Amino acid sequence: RILNFAGHEVISDNHIGDWGTQFGMIIYGFRNFASQEAYQQEPVTELARMYRLVNQISDYHAAVEKLPKVQTQISDLKSQITDAEPAGDDKNAKKALKKLKSELASQQEAAAGFASKIATIDDDPSLKSLAAEHVDIARNARLETAKLHAGDEENRQLWDEFLPECLKALDAVYDKLGVSFDKTLGESFYQPMLGDVVAELKSAGMAADSDGAACVFIEGNDAPFIVQKSDGAFTYATTDLATIRYRVQEFGTQVMLYVVDTRQSEHFQLLFNVARKWGYGDIDFRHVNFGTVLGDDRRPFKTRSGDTVGLESLLDEAVARAFDIVVENDPDNALDDEARKAVAQAVGIGGIKYADLHHSRESDYVFN
């Protein structure tokens, strides 16, 4: 909006994640955990429940596997700390000891997180039973994603059924916030282009095989930029490269602004490096990063875990509370019901926008 006001030609594009891993998880959840009655009544609510359930069981099995390794590391670190107690005023020894203690605290925090995920399942007989039945849930959900990407007819049919309901739910939130977009070209829009992107990267000598996956290696960065997984599924990286090419060819784009949270900084750094090497060196790429909403535990707020409030519920509650305040402050009924609702809408939504935007854009904040 600011750039438009300043006279630039701007195209806003809501690049929704409508083709990624989450849909493989939803498809797996629908096949194994769906309540048809609940799905018919509230499709998005039921899809969200299944998505959280698949996540919860996947996280449980991952935690069961990782916890013993972390506990071993904790034991080793404690031994190292005991042996590393500095004698006298050795600054280097003190620095090394401080680093060991910091790593120990980090590992202990990780262990506590894994233990909590395990306990949540173990303490619930129904969840424990489901976890025992679905030991390979994470791998099988990924396979559902790969089948969708490969054009599997049943998975595509389910995706075609799920997506309109999901978009409808998103649009309802955008409407409440007064947000609109010129384009909504989600990941699925670029699916037909992804094979060509990988082929071009390979023919240009940029992509190489690594353990069955197609990767672009960037000098100075240990992690590769994976453009096709070993199971054949494409990645965000592939889609983002296809998006860059499409925007340049179709819109004549000169500047691309990516409004995405700070945790994706490394991804965009690699993406921009690969894109420049691929032939888009004259494009001005910018990551307009913003901070993360944190829970009371100071960890990123994740609605998929099932224990956090969703944005739509938050908006509704804000408006409802604002309405109560309007009524309380209008004992003589000077405002009719419609006027009260209009004030409540403006104050409720405006309050949430202010609460979010009065922070520095790049700062994290704790939501309560």
C-alpha positions as CSV (number, residue, x, y, z in Angstrom):
1,R,0.0,0.0,0.0
2,I,2.8,2.4,0.8
3,L,4.7,1.6,-2.4
4,N,1.4,2.0,-4.4
5,F,0.9,5.4,-2.7
6,A,4.4,6.4,-3.6
7,G,3.7,5.7,-7.3
8,H,5.2,2.3,-7.9
9,E,3.4,-0.4,-9.9
10,V,2.9,-3.1,-7.3
11,I,1.4,-6.5,-7.7
12,S,0.5,-8.2,-4.3
13,D,0.6,-12.0,-4.5
14,N,-0.6,-14.2,-1.7
15,H,1.8,-17.2,-2.2
16,I,-0.2,-19.7,-0.1
17,G,1.2,-23.1,0.9
18,D,-1.5,-25.2,-0.9
19,W,0.7,-27.9,-2.2
20,G,3.3,-28.8,0.5
21,T,3.8,-31.4,3.2
22,Q,0.8,-30.3,5.1
23,F,-1.5,-31.6,2.5
24,G,0.1,-35.0,2.6
25,M,-0.5,-35.0,6.3
26,I,-4.1,-34.0,5.9
27,I,-4.7,-36.7,3.3
28,Y,-3.1,-39.3,5.5
29,G,-5.2,-38.0,8.4
30,F,-8.4,-38.1,6.4
31,R,-7.8,-41.7,5.3
32,N,-7.0,-42.9,8.9
33,F,-8.6,-40.6,11.4
34,A,-11.5,-38.7,9.9
35,S,-15.0,-38.4,11.4
36,Q,-17.2,-38.2,8.4
37,E,-20.0,-36.6,10.4
38,A,-17.7,-33.9,11.7
39,Y,-16.2,-33.4,8.3
40,Q,-19.6,-32.8,6.7
41,Q,-20.6,-30.3,9.4
42,E,-17.4,-28.3,9.7
43,P,-14.9,-29.5,7.0
44,V,-12.0,-27.1,7.9
45,T,-12.3,-27.7,11.6
46,E,-12.1,-31.5,11.1
47,L,-9.2,-31.1,8.6
48,A,-7.4,-29.0,11.1
49,R,-8.0,-31.6,13.9
50,M,-6.6,-34.4,11.7
51,Y,-3.6,-32.3,10.7
52,R,-2.8,-31.6,14.4
53,L,-3.2,-35.3,15.3
54,V,-0.8,-36.4,12.5
55,N,1.7,-33.8,13.8
56,Q,1.3,-34.9,17.3
57,I,1.8,-38.6,16.6
58,S,4.7,-37.8,14.2
59,D,6.4,-35.6,16.9
60,Y,5.9,-38.4,19.5
61,H,7.7,-41.0,17.5
62,A,10.5,-38.5,16.7
63,A,10.8,-37.6,20.4
64,V,11.0,-41.3,21.4
65,E,13.9,-41.7,18.9
66,K,15.7,-38.5,19.8
67,L,15.4,-38.4,23.6
68,P,17.9,-41.2,24.5
69,K,20.5,-39.6,22.2
70,V,20.0,-36.2,23.9
71,Q,20.2,-37.8,27.3
72,T,23.5,-39.3,26.3
73,Q,24.7,-35.9,25.2
74,I,23.6,-34.4,28.5
75,S,25.5,-37.0,30.4
76,D,28.7,-36.4,28.3
77,L,28.4,-32.6,28.7
78,K,28.1,-32.9,32.5
79,S,31.3,-35.0,32.5
80,Q,33.0,-32.5,30.3
81,I,31.9,-29.6,32.6
82,T,33.2,-31.4,35.7
83,D,36.6,-32.0,34.0
84,A,36.7,-28.5,32.6
85,E,36.5,-26.5,35.9
86,P,39.2,-23.9,35.4
87,A,42.0,-23.6,37.9
88,G,42.8,-20.0,38.7
89,D,42.0,-17.1,36.3
90,D,42.3,-18.9,32.9
91,K,40.1,-16.8,30.6
92,N,40.1,-19.3,27.8
93,A,39.1,-22.2,30.2
94,K,36.3,-20.0,31.6
95,K,35.1,-19.2,28.1
96,A,35.1,-22.9,27.1
97,L,33.3,-23.8,30.4
98,K,30.6,-21.2,29.7
99,K,30.1,-22.6,26.2
100,L,29.7,-26.1,27.6
101,K,27.1,-25.0,30.2
102,S,25.2,-23.1,27.5
103,E,25.1,-26.2,25.3
104,L,24.0,-28.3,28.3
105,A,21.1,-25.9,29.0
106,S,20.1,-26.1,25.4
107,Q,20.2,-30.0,25.4
108,Q,18.3,-30.1,28.7
109,E,15.6,-27.8,27.3
110,A,15.3,-30.1,24.2
111,A,15.1,-33.2,26.4
112,A,12.3,-31.6,28.5
113,G,10.4,-30.8,25.2
114,F,10.8,-34.4,24.0
115,A,9.7,-35.8,27.4
116,S,6.6,-33.6,27.4
117,K,5.6,-34.8,23.9
118,I,6.1,-38.4,24.9
119,A,4.1,-38.0,28.2
120,T,1.2,-36.3,26.4
121,I,0.7,-39.5,24.3
122,D,1.7,-42.0,26.9
123,D,-0.8,-40.6,29.4
124,D,-3.7,-40.8,27.0
125,P,-4.7,-44.4,26.2
126,S,-6.5,-43.5,22.9
127,L,-3.6,-41.5,21.7
128,K,-1.2,-44.2,22.8
129,S,-3.1,-46.8,20.8
130,L,-3.1,-44.6,17.7
131,A,0.6,-44.0,18.0
132,A,1.2,-47.8,18.3
133,E,-0.8,-48.4,15.1
134,H,0.9,-45.6,13.1
135,V,4.6,-46.0,13.8
136,D,5.7,-44.9,10.3
137,I,3.2,-42.0,10.2
138,A,5.7,-39.3,9.3
139,R,7.2,-41.3,6.4
140,N,3.7,-42.4,5.1
141,A,2.4,-38.8,5.2
142,R,5.4,-37.7,3.2
143,L,4.6,-40.5,0.7
144,E,1.1,-39.1,0.4
145,T,2.7,-35.7,-0.6
146,A,4.9,-37.4,-3.1
147,K,1.9,-39.2,-4.6
148,L,0.0,-35.9,-4.9
149,H,3.0,-34.3,-6.6
150,A,3.3,-37.3,-9.0
151,G,-0.4,-36.9,-10.1
152,D,-2.0,-39.7,-8.1
153,E,-5.7,-39.5,-9.0
154,E,-7.2,-40.2,-5.6
155,N,-4.9,-37.8,-3.8
156,R,-5.6,-35.1,-6.4
157,Q,-9.3,-35.7,-6.0
158,L,-9.1,-35.2,-2.2
159,W,-6.9,-32.1,-2.7
160,D,-9.5,-30.6,-5.1
161,E,-12.1,-31.3,-2.4
162,F,-10.2,-29.9,0.5
163,L,-8.7,-26.7,-1.0
164,P,-11.8,-24.6,-1.7
165,E,-12.9,-25.1,1.9
166,C,-9.5,-24.0,3.2
167,L,-9.5,-20.9,0.9
168,K,-12.9,-20.0,2.1
169,A,-11.8,-20.0,5.7
170,L,-8.7,-17.9,4.9
171,D,-10.8,-15.4,2.9
172,A,-13.1,-15.0,5.9
173,V,-10.1,-13.9,8.0
174,Y,-8.8,-11.6,5.3
175,D,-12.2,-9.9,5.1
176,K,-12.2,-9.2,8.8
177,L,-8.8,-7.7,8.6
178,G,-9.5,-5.7,5.5
179,V,-6.7,-7.5,3.6
180,S,-6.9,-8.1,-0.1
181,F,-4.5,-9.3,-2.9
182,D,-4.1,-8.8,-6.6
183,K,-3.1,-12.4,-7.1
184,T,-3.3,-15.6,-5.1
185,L,-1.0,-17.8,-7.0
186,G,-0.3,-20.6,-4.5
187,E,2.4,-23.3,-4.7
188,S,0.0,-25.5,-6.7
189,F,0.0,-23.0,-9.6
190,Y,3.7,-23.6,-10.2
191,Q,3.5,-27.4,-10.0
192,P,3.6,-28.0,-13.8
193,M,6.8,-25.9,-14.0
194,L,8.8,-27.6,-11.4
195,G,10.2,-30.5,-13.4
196,D,11.5,-28.0,-16.0
197,V,13.2,-26.0,-13.2
198,V,15.1,-29.0,-11.9
199,A,16.0,-30.1,-15.5
200,E,17.4,-26.6,-16.2
201,L,19.4,-26.5,-13.0
202,K,20.9,-29.8,-13.9
203,S,21.7,-28.9,-17.5
204,A,23.3,-25.7,-16.3
205,G,25.5,-27.7,-14.0
206,M,24.0,-26.1,-10.9
207,A,22.1,-29.0,-9.4
208,A,23.8,-32.3,-8.5
209,D,22.7,-35.6,-7.1
210,S,23.2,-36.1,-3.3
211,D,21.9,-39.3,-1.7
212,G,19.2,-39.5,-4.4
213,A,18.1,-35.9,-4.0
214,A,18.8,-33.0,-6.5
215,C,20.7,-30.3,-4.7
216,V,22.3,-26.9,-5.4
217,F,25.4,-26.4,-3.3
218,I,26.2,-22.8,-2.4
219,E,29.8,-21.8,-1.6
220,G,30.2,-21.0,2.1
221,N,27.0,-22.8,3.1
222,D,27.1,-26.3,4.6
223,A,23.4,-27.1,4.0
224,P,22.5,-27.8,0.3
225,F,19.5,-26.1,-1.4
226,I,17.3,-29.1,-2.1
227,V,15.2,-28.8,-5.2
228,Q,13.9,-32.4,-5.4
229,K,13.8,-34.9,-2.7
230,S,14.9,-38.5,-3.0
231,D,11.2,-39.7,-3.1
232,G,10.6,-37.4,-6.1
233,A,8.7,-34.7,-4.3
234,F,9.6,-31.1,-5.0
235,T,10.3,-28.5,-2.3
236,Y,9.6,-24.9,-1.4
237,A,12.9,-24.1,-3.0
238,T,11.8,-25.5,-6.4
239,T,8.5,-23.6,-6.2
240,D,10.2,-20.3,-5.2
241,L,12.6,-20.6,-8.2
242,A,9.6,-21.3,-10.6
243,T,7.8,-18.3,-9.0
244,I,10.8,-16.0,-9.7
245,R,10.9,-17.0,-13.4
246,Y,7.2,-16.6,-13.8
247,R,7.1,-13.2,-12.2
248,V,9.9,-11.9,-14.4
249,Q,8.4,-13.4,-17.6
250,E,4.8,-12.5,-17.0
251,F,5.0,-9.3,-15.0
252,G,8.4,-7.9,-15.9
253,T,9.2,-7.7,-12.2
254,Q,12.2,-5.7,-11.2
255,V,11.9,-5.9,-7.4
256,M,10.6,-8.8,-5.3
257,L,9.7,-8.3,-1.7
258,Y,9.1,-11.4,0.4
259,V,7.1,-10.6,3.5
260,V,7.9,-13.8,5.6
261,D,9.0,-14.3,9.2
262,T,12.6,-14.0,10.2
263,R,13.0,-17.8,10.7
264,Q,13.1,-18.2,6.9
265,S,16.1,-15.9,6.6
266,E,18.6,-18.6,5.6
267,H,16.1,-20.0,3.0
268,F,15.8,-16.7,1.3
269,Q,19.5,-16.0,1.4
270,L,20.1,-19.3,-0.4
271,L,17.2,-18.7,-2.8
272,F,18.4,-15.3,-3.8
273,N,22.0,-16.7,-4.3
274,V,20.7,-19.5,-6.5
275,A,18.4,-17.2,-8.5
276,R,21.2,-14.8,-9.3
277,K,23.4,-17.7,-10.4
278,W,20.5,-19.0,-12.5
279,G,20.4,-15.7,-14.5
280,Y,18.4,-13.3,-12.4
281,G,21.3,-11.2,-11.1
282,D,19.6,-7.9,-12.1
283,I,16.5,-8.5,-9.9
284,D,16.4,-6.7,-6.5
285,F,15.4,-9.4,-4.1
286,R,14.5,-8.4,-0.5
287,H,13.3,-10.4,2.5
288,V,11.0,-8.1,4.4
289,N,11.3,-10.2,7.6
290,F,9.1,-9.9,10.6
291,G,9.3,-11.3,14.1
292,T,7.6,-14.4,15.5
293,V,4.6,-14.6,17.8
294,L,5.7,-16.6,20.9
295,G,3.8,-18.6,23.4
296,D,4.2,-18.1,27.2
297,D,7.1,-20.6,27.0
298,R,8.9,-18.2,24.6
299,R,8.7,-20.7,21.8
300,P,7.1,-20.0,18.4
301,F,3.3,-20.0,18.5
302,K,2.1,-23.1,16.7
303,T,-1.6,-23.6,16.0
304,R,-0.9,-27.1,14.7
305,S,0.0,-28.3,18.2
306,G,-3.7,-27.9,19.2
307,D,-3.1,-25.9,22.4
308,T,-3.1,-22.4,21.0
309,V,-5.9,-20.1,19.9
310,G,-6.3,-19.5,16.2
311,L,-6.4,-16.0,14.6
312,E,-10.1,-16.3,13.6
313,S,-11.1,-17.1,17.2
314,L,-9.0,-14.3,18.5
315,L,-10.6,-11.8,16.1
316,D,-14.1,-13.0,17.1
317,E,-13.4,-12.7,20.8
318,A,-11.9,-9.2,20.4
319,V,-15.0,-8.0,18.7
320,A,-17.3,-9.7,21.3
321,R,-15.4,-8.1,24.2
322,A,-15.4,-4.7,22.5
323,F,-19.2,-5.1,22.0
324,D,-19.6,-5.7,25.8
325,I,-17.7,-2.5,26.5
326,V,-19.8,-0.5,24.1
327,V,-23.0,-1.8,25.8
328,E,-21.6,-1.1,29.2
329,N,-20.8,2.5,28.3
330,D,-24.1,3.2,26.6
331,P,-26.6,2.8,29.5
332,D,-29.1,5.2,27.8
333,N,-29.2,3.2,24.6
334,A,-28.0,6.2,22.5
335,L,-26.6,3.7,19.9
336,D,-28.8,1.2,18.1
337,D,-27.6,-2.4,17.8
338,E,-26.1,-1.9,14.3
339,A,-24.1,1.1,15.5
340,R,-22.9,-0.8,18.5
341,K,-21.7,-3.7,16.2
342,A,-19.9,-1.2,13.9
343,V,-18.0,0.3,16.9
344,A,-17.2,-3.1,18.3
345,Q,-15.8,-4.3,14.9
346,A,-13.6,-1.2,14.5
347,V,-12.4,-1.3,18.1
348,G,-11.9,-5.1,18.3
349,I,-10.0,-5.5,15.0
350,G,-8.2,-2.2,15.5
351,G,-7.0,-3.2,18.9
352,I,-5.5,-6.4,17.6
353,K,-3.8,-4.6,14.7
354,Y,-2.3,-2.1,17.1
355,A,-1.2,-4.8,19.5
356,D,0.7,-6.5,16.7
357,L,2.0,-3.5,14.9
358,H,3.2,-1.3,17.7
359,H,6.2,-3.5,18.1
360,S,9.3,-3.2,15.9
361,R,8.6,-5.2,12.8
362,E,11.5,-7.5,13.4
363,S,10.9,-8.1,17.1
364,D,9.4,-11.3,18.5
365,Y,6.7,-10.9,21.1
366,V,4.9,-13.1,23.6
367,F,1.2,-13.6,23.1
368,N,-1.0,-14.2,26.0
